[in-house]
């Protein structure tokens, strides 16, 4: 699997596992590797998206030229062509909402307590 990545600063990295350079000046398509995982874990690389194996860095550069600096358009158009659909993986479930007393109910309870104290 390949990834679109970017460095988090003005530096480039050389992945020793595959010889690919992760440029300092924008997005790079590269193969997933333990090196990238370790660099992402320490905050030197940000993984932007997963792409299929047909995606190349040269193709990403062509899209970048056509998009003239609009990174949102670049990602949307490139992912439309090379994006990966993760199949068989369930969608994350939404966290259940906390059910507490609403303000109106809390006010009613407070009023009842005050009435009981007054009696």
C-alpha positions as CSV (number, residue, x, y, z in Angstrom):
1,X,0.0,0.0,0.0
2,X,1.1,3.5,-0.7
3,X,0.6,6.7,1.3
4,X,0.5,10.4,0.7
5,X,2.7,12.0,3.4
6,X,4.3,15.3,4.2
7,X,7.0,16.3,6.6
8,X,6.0,18.5,9.5
9,X,8.9,21.0,9.0
10,X,11.4,22.4,6.5
11,X,13.3,19.1,6.2
12,X,13.3,16.1,3.9
13,X,13.7,12.5,4.9
14,X,15.3,9.6,3.1
15,X,13.5,6.3,3.7
16,X,16.3,3.7,4.0
17,X,13.9,0.8,3.5
18,X,13.1,1.8,-0.1
19,X,15.3,4.7,-1.0
20,X,12.4,7.2,-1.5
21,X,12.8,10.8,-0.5
22,X,10.0,12.5,1.4
23,X,10.3,16.1,0.2
24,X,10.1,19.1,2.5
25,X,8.0,21.2,0.1
26,X,4.7,19.4,-0.1
27,X,3.1,16.1,-0.4
28,X,4.9,12.9,-1.4
29,X,3.6,9.5,-2.5
30,X,5.6,6.7,-1.1
31,X,5.4,3.1,0.0
32,X,4.2,2.3,3.5
33,X,7.2,1.3,5.7
34,X,8.3,0.8,9.3
35,X,10.5,3.9,8.8
36,X,7.4,6.0,7.9
37,X,5.5,4.6,10.9
38,X,8.3,5.5,13.3
39,X,8.6,9.0,11.9
40,X,4.9,9.5,12.1
41,X,5.0,8.3,15.7
42,X,7.6,11.0,16.7
43,X,5.8,13.7,14.7
44,X,8.2,14.2,11.8
45,X,5.8,12.9,9.2
46,X,2.1,13.4,8.8
47,X,0.2,10.7,6.9
48,X,-2.4,12.5,4.7
49,X,-4.1,9.6,2.9
50,X,-3.8,6.0,1.7
51,X,-3.7,5.4,-2.0
52,X,-3.6,2.4,-4.3
53,X,-0.4,0.9,-5.6
54,X,-0.8,2.5,-9.1
55,X,-0.3,6.0,-7.6
56,X,3.1,7.5,-8.2
57,X,4.8,10.6,-6.9
58,X,5.3,11.8,-10.4
59,X,1.5,11.6,-11.0
60,X,0.9,13.6,-7.8
61,X,3.3,16.3,-9.0
62,X,1.3,16.5,-12.3
63,X,-1.9,16.9,-10.4
64,X,-0.2,19.6,-8.2
65,X,0.8,21.6,-11.3
66,X,-2.8,21.5,-12.6
67,X,-4.2,22.5,-9.3
68,X,-1.9,25.6,-9.0
69,X,-1.4,25.5,-5.2
70,X,-4.9,24.5,-4.2
71,X,-4.1,21.6,-1.9
72,X,-7.7,20.8,-1.2
73,X,-8.5,20.4,-4.9
74,X,-5.2,18.5,-5.3
75,X,-6.2,15.9,-2.7
76,X,-9.8,15.6,-3.8
77,X,-8.9,15.0,-7.4
78,X,-5.9,12.7,-6.7
79,X,-7.9,10.6,-4.3
80,X,-10.8,10.4,-6.7
81,X,-8.4,8.6,-9.1
82,X,-6.1,6.7,-6.7
83,X,-7.9,6.7,-3.3
84,X,-8.3,3.4,-1.4
85,X,-11.7,2.2,-0.2
86,X,-11.3,0.2,2.9
87,X,-13.6,-2.8,2.5
88,X,-14.8,-5.2,5.3
89,X,-14.0,-2.7,7.9
90,X,-17.1,-1.6,9.9
91,X,-17.8,2.1,10.2
92,X,-16.9,3.4,13.6
93,X,-19.8,3.5,16.0
94,X,-20.9,6.9,17.3
95,X,-20.4,7.3,21.0
96,X,-23.6,7.1,22.9
97,X,-24.9,10.5,24.1
98,X,-24.8,11.1,27.8
99,X,-28.3,11.2,29.1
100,X,-28.4,13.5,32.0
101,X,-31.0,15.7,33.5
102,X,-31.9,18.5,31.2
103,X,-32.0,22.1,32.6
104,X,-35.7,22.0,33.0
105,X,-35.7,18.8,35.0
106,X,-32.8,20.1,37.1
107,X,-34.8,23.3,37.9
108,X,-37.8,21.2,38.8
109,X,-35.8,19.0,41.2
110,X,-34.2,22.1,42.8
111,X,-37.7,23.6,43.3
112,X,-38.9,20.4,44.9
113,X,-35.9,20.3,47.3
114,X,-36.5,23.9,48.3
115,X,-40.2,23.2,48.9
116,X,-39.3,20.3,51.1
117,X,-36.9,22.5,53.1
118,X,-39.6,25.2,53.5
119,X,-42.1,22.6,55.0
